[in-house]
Amino acid sequence: MTDYKGITTFDELLEREHGKIGTDSRNEYEEKAQMFIVSEMLKEARKESKMTQEQLAEKAGTKKSYISRIENAKGNIQLSTLIRIFEKGLNRKIGLTFL
């Protein structure tokens, strides 16, 4: 069991659980966290648009199984396809920020 004594910030917790920024473990955690965020954003946007996965896939020019994989945070997402899903499928703009 991990000792959490002395941890006072979320950053300290992340470092204790997943390692320092730049380590393989931390990078893997960050990637999964970002994938989860994208999956939730897509799910919410699709539901707000009152569309099924199948309807969104047809409108965006992809497959229902691909939409499902994204919404379930599974597999890799090609950026161009993600943009097409949001812009053509959901009529929403997507913005990227690099830190």
C-alpha positions in Angstrom: 0.0 0.0 0.0 1.3 3.4 -0.9 2.1 5.9 1.9 0.2 9.1 1.3 1.6 10.9 4.4 2.9 14.3 3.7 1.1 14.7 0.3 -0.7 18.0 0.1 -1.3 18.6 -3.6 -2.7 16.7 -6.5 0.6 17.1 -8.3 2.4 15.4 -5.4 -0.2 12.6 -5.6 0.3 12.1 -9.3 4.1 12.0 -8.9 3.8 9.4 -6.1 1.4 7.2 -8.1 2.7 7.6 -11.6 6.2 9.0 -11.4 7.8 12.3 -12.4 6.7 14.1 -15.5 8.5 12.6 -18.5 8.7 9.0 -17.1 7.1 6.2 -19.1 4.6 5.6 -16.3 3.6 9.2 -16.0 3.3 9.6 -19.8 1.1 6.5 -20.0 -1.2 7.9 -17.2 -1.4 11.3 -19.0 -2.3 9.7 -22.3 -5.1 7.7 -20.7 -6.4 10.7 -18.9 -6.5 12.8 -22.1 -8.2 9.9 -23.9 -10.9 9.8 -21.2 -11.5 13.5 -21.5 -11.9 13.3 -25.3 -14.2 10.3 -24.9 -16.4 12.2 -22.5 -16.5 15.3 -24.6 -17.5 13.4 -27.7 -20.2 11.5 -25.8 -21.7 14.6 -24.3 -21.6 16.5 -27.6 -23.3 13.6 -29.4 -26.0 13.3 -26.8 -26.6 17.1 -26.8 -27.1 16.8 -30.6 -29.6 13.9 -30.0 -27.7 11.6 -32.3 -26.9 7.9 -32.1 -23.4 6.7 -32.6 -24.5 5.3 -36.0 -26.0 8.6 -37.1 -22.8 10.5 -36.1 -20.6 7.9 -37.8 -22.7 8.3 -41.1 -22.6 12.1 -41.0 -18.8 12.1 -40.2 -17.9 9.5 -42.7 -16.6 6.9 -40.3 -17.9 3.7 -38.7 -20.1 3.3 -35.6 -17.5 1.0 -34.1 -14.9 3.8 -34.4 -17.3 6.2 -32.6 -17.9 3.6 -29.9 -14.1 3.0 -29.4 -13.5 6.7 -29.0 -16.4 7.1 -26.5 -15.1 4.1 -24.5 -11.6 5.5 -24.5 -10.2 2.5 -26.4 -7.6 2.5 -29.1 -5.8 5.3 -30.8 -7.6 8.3 -32.4 -6.3 9.9 -35.6 -6.5 13.7 -35.1 -7.9 14.3 -38.6 -10.7 11.9 -38.0 -11.5 13.4 -34.6 -11.7 16.8 -36.1 -13.9 15.5 -38.9 -16.2 13.9 -36.3 -16.6 17.1 -34.4 -16.8 19.5 -37.3 -18.7 17.5 -39.9 -20.6 15.2 -37.7 -21.5 17.5 -34.8 -21.0 20.9 -36.5 -18.6 22.0 -33.8 -15.2 23.5 -33.9 -12.3 21.9 -32.2 -9.4 23.8 -30.7 -6.0 22.5 -29.6 -3.6 23.9 -27.0 0.0 22.8 -26.7 1.7 23.4 -23.4 
